[in-house]
Amino acid sequence: MTEGGVDATTLTAVAERAGVARATVYLRWPSRSALIGAAARAAVGGQPMNLTGDIEQDIRTASTFIRHIFGIPTFPAILPEMVRAVLAHPPELNFDAVAPRRRDFARLYREGAAASGLDSNIDPSLPFDVLLGTAIVRLMATGRAMSQAEADRLAELLIEGLRARG
C-alpha cells in the first residue's frame, strides 16, 4: 500500500508479495476492505486509544489520537476505501473495526457525564463523533491533518459545549 497506493493493494498482490497462495490470504482477510482496515490498524501500531474514565481527559486524548492517525502519510489514501467498505451493502468492514473505542467512549460518557458536570441528555456517542467528523472535514478541506494546537482547541471547544447548563 505504501509503495503502490490503495488501488494497487489487492489480495492477489499481497499474496504474490508474501509468496503464498491467494486462498491463504483470503483465510485471514475475506475481502480487500478487510485487508485495508487491517492495514490502517497496523499503521497506528494496532494500539487502541487509551481511555481513563475521566471524560474531559478522554476527549483530549481522543482528539490527539485521531489527529495522530490522520497524520499518518498513508491514511488519506486509506480513508476513502474504509468509508466505501463501511457503507457497502452488506458492509464489508464493520465500523467498530474502524473506530474500536467509540462504544467504550460512549459507555464512559453515559456513565460519567452527569458526575463530571457534562450534559447527560445527549447521545453519548456524539462527542466522539464530533471529534472524528471534524478531523475528516479538516482533512478534506485542507488536505492535511489537524495540528496539535488545532486538536487541543477542538477538545476544549467540545468540552465547553458539553458542560451542563443549569
N, C-alpha and C positions, 0 to 999 in steps of 0.2 A: 504494500500500500504506500509506503514511504517512497519507494522508487518509481512506481508507475501510476500512483493515484488510485482513487476508489474504483474508477472504471476498469482498471486493469486487474483489480483484485477479484478473482473468481475462485471458486472451489477447485477448478481444474488447474489454474495457475499455482495455487497453494500446494496442491498435490504434486505437481511437477517439481516445484521448488524444494519440497520436503522429500522427494524421491519415494513417494508412496502411491498406492492406488487411490483413485478418486473416491472409491467406496469407503476407504479408511477415513478420509476427510469428512465424508457425509455422516459417519458414525459420531463424530464429535460436534459438527455443525450441520444441522439438517437443511440450512439454506444460506445463501450468500449474506442475507441480512443478519442472521445469527453470527456469522463469521465477522461481519463488520462491527456488530455490537461487542463481540469478544475482543476485537482489536481496540475498540475505544476504551474498554475497561482496562486492557493491558497497557494502553498508553498512559493511564494515570496510576499505573502500578497495581491495579486491581484493588486498591485500598478504598473502602467506603469512607464517606465523610464521618468524622468523629462527632457524636452528639453527647452532650453532658446532662441535658435536662434543664439547664439554665437557658431559658428561651432567648433572652436577649443575646447571650453569648453564642448560642447555636445559630441565630440569624447572622451574626457577624462571621462566624465560621463558615456557614453555608455560602455567604456572599464571596468570601475569599476562595473557597474551594471551587465554586462554579467559575470564578474568574480564572483560576489556575487551569482548569480543564479547557476552557475556551481559548486559552493562550497557547495550548499545545499546537505546534505548527500543522499537524495533520488533521486537527479537529474540524476546521471549516470544510474540508473535503468529505469528512465522515458524516457530518450533521445532516445533509440532505438525504442520504441513504437511510439514516436512522429514522428520520421523520417519515419517509416513504414506507419503511418496513413497519413502523408502529401503526400507521394509518391504513395499511393494506387490509383487504377483506378476503379472507381472515387475516388478522395480524400475523406478520412474520417475525416480529420482535415484540416482546411484552414491554410496556412502558416501565414496569418495575425493574427490568433489566437495565434500562437506560438511566433511571433515577432511583436506585435501590433504597435510598434512605428517605424518600418522600413520605412513605407511610409512617415510618418511625417518627419523623419530624412532626407529622400531623398528630400522631398519638400524643407525643410530648406536649404539643401546643394545647390540645384539647384538655389534657390532664392538668396543665400548669398555668394556663393563661390568666385565669381569674386571680390566682395567688400572686402572680407576677405583675398585676395591675394592667394587664392587656385585655383587649376586647375578646371575650369568650363567645360572643354571639356571631362570629363569622365562621365560614367553612375553615376548618383547621388546616387544610391543605393550601389555602390561599397565600399565606406568607411565603412558603417555598415556591409556589407557582409564580408569584410576583418576581422573586429573585431570578428564577430560571428564565421567565419570559423577558425580563428586562435584559438579561445577558444575550438572549437570542436576537432581540431587536437591535441592541447596540452593535452586535457583530454584523448584522445585515446592513445597518445604516452607515457604519464607519469602516467596515472591513477589518476590524480589529477587536480583540477582547477588551473589556474594561480595564483601566489601570487599577492599581491597588487603591489609589485615592478615590476613584470613582466607585469601586466596590465598597469601600468603607463608608462613603457618603450615602450610597444606596441603602446599606444596612441601617444606618442611623435614621434616614428618612422613613424606612419601613417601620422601625421600632417606634418612632414618634407617632406615626399614623395608626399604629395598633394600640396605643395607650387608651385605656378605657376612659370614656368621658363620663364624668359624674353628673 
